[in-house]
Amino acid sequence: MGAVELLTLIVGLGVAGLAKGATAMGLPLIATPILASVFGPRQAVVIISIPIVVANTLLVLQSWRVWSLLPSLLPLVAANAVGTVFGAFLLAGLDQRTFAVLIAAMAALFLLRGGRLVGDPGTRRARFLVPVVGFAGGVMQGTTSISSPLIGSFFHAMRLEPRDYVITLAAVFQISAIVQVISYDALGLFTPELATLGVLACIPMLLALMAGIAVRGRLDQVRFRQLIVVLIVVSVANLLWRTFVS
């Protein structure tokens, strides 16, 4: 790994951690394409699964109030866990090019339709959508580590308070992330090298995560989102170039 690649990883993980700390979203969405451009798509998803668990643990520990919200989300959590296992099996059998397209598609979905995937469901519609969204998000989590476009927009439609939104989202992501790591390990996807890289990736991510938590609610959301969009577009373009052209 050259100096430029190392710097790209540190900066990318830092921006991803900042977004995660501020909004509970963005860690795999931003970091996975960057890691994939260096290590390959499948390896990137395995590596990023470790920082995801660490980041969600810290966010969940911020407040105990999340547990009062979770009982109503049990169908989503259960379906999400099943979908994550299913997605992990898909990951084990997917080739690199298919995987690169999946990651690019998830990023494009977030950029183009992230805020309108669910819309504004009423009570009956929400009950129906809970397990559907949970399973679909789990499959996305297991195959790409990117489920925030679907899960995040669903919680946004529920109009949760900002702090409840962040903590609840982190708790749901944490459950699926734990299932994801266990599934990857059972399928033999973790190697000593990938596990080590996953642990090392936590260092810049955690530093930025704490900064994101500290400045939550004080950020210029417009410019921050513009920065994320630029980074996602550049990262996905780089990933697709390396996968299909290089």
Helices and strands as residue ranges (DSSP letters): H 3-23, H 27-39, H 41-61, H 66-69, G 70-73, H 74-93, H 96-113, G 114-116, H 123-144, H 148-157, H 162-186, H 192-214, H 221-244
